[in-house]
C-alpha cells in the first residue's frame, strides 16, 4: 500500500488541545488579557484545521497519480510572529492590556523563522490554505462559545496542565 507524508505545521481550530497556544490565547482573550508569552519574534505557520483536512482529502483523491513516499508541507506558507498573532487577537477581542513578553521561557522548538514551503502541495495536489488567520481565529472562538460542554471537557482533559 503506498504511503504519503503530510508535514503539518501549526494546525489549530475546534477540538485542539486546550493546553496549546491558540486555545490558551483565545481563552485568556475572552477575559480581556493575555497568557504568559515567549519572545514576540518567535514565529509559526498557522493553518486552520479545515484546510489541513482538505490536504488529506487531496492526497486521497490523487493517490494513484502520486509517487509513494511523497512528502507535502501543509501550511499557509506565511511566517506569523507571536507579536503579530497577539496584535491580531488584541484587535479581534478589543484587549487593552499589554502582553508580557518573556513571561514564559522560550522552548527548544521555538524558532524565529518557522513556516512551510507548500509549493509542492499546490502543484501536485492543487491544495493551498484558504482560511486567513483572522477568520480561523474567529471561527475557533465561535466554536468554543457555541460548545461550552465540549470546551469544558477539553480544558479538563488537556495533555499538559493549564496555567491560569
CORFENUR-V714359 format. One record per residue. N is the residue number from 1. RES is the residue in one letter. NEAR is the number of other C-alpha atoms within 8 Angstrom. Layout:
BEGIN
N;RES;NEAR
N;RES;NEAR
END
This chain:
BEGIN
1;X;2
2;X;5
3;X;7
4;X;9
5;X;8
6;X;9
7;X;8
8;X;9
9;X;13
10;X;9
11;X;11
12;X;10
13;X;12
14;X;8
15;X;5
16;X;8
17;X;10
18;X;11
19;X;12
20;X;8
21;X;7
22;X;9
23;X;11
24;X;11
25;X;11
26;X;10
27;X;8
28;X;11
29;X;13
30;X;8
31;X;6
32;X;11
33;X;11
34;X;12
35;X;9
36;X;10
37;X;13
38;X;11
39;X;9
40;X;11
41;X;8
42;X;12
43;X;15
44;X;14
45;X;15
46;X;13
47;X;16
48;X;13
49;X;10
50;X;6
51;X;12
52;X;14
53;X;8
54;X;9
55;X;13
56;X;9
57;X;8
58;X;11
59;X;10
60;X;7
61;X;6
62;X;9
63;X;7
64;X;4
65;X;5
66;X;8
67;X;5
68;X;7
69;X;8
70;X;9
71;X;8
72;X;10
73;X;13
74;X;16
75;X;19
76;X;12
77;X;9
78;X;9
79;X;10
80;X;10
81;X;12
82;X;12
83;X;8
84;X;9
85;X;9
86;X;9
87;X;8
88;X;9
89;X;14
90;X;11
91;X;8
92;X;8
93;X;9
94;X;8
95;X;10
96;X;7
97;X;7
98;X;5
99;X;10
100;X;8
101;X;10
102;X;10
103;X;8
104;X;8
105;X;7
106;X;8
107;X;5
108;X;4
109;X;4
110;X;8
111;X;8
112;X;8
113;X;8
114;X;9
115;X;13
116;X;12
117;X;8
118;X;13
119;X;6
120;X;10
121;X;14
122;X;10
123;X;8
124;X;8
125;X;11
126;X;8
127;X;11
128;X;12
129;X;11
130;X;5
131;X;9
132;X;6
133;X;9
134;X;8
135;X;8
136;X;11
137;X;11
138;X;9
139;X;9
140;X;10
141;X;9
142;X;8
143;X;9
144;X;11
145;X;7
146;X;6
147;X;8
148;X;8
149;X;6
150;X;8
151;X;9
152;X;8
153;X;8
154;X;11
155;X;11
156;X;6
157;X;6
158;X;11
159;X;6
160;X;5
161;X;6
162;X;8
163;X;3
164;X;3
END
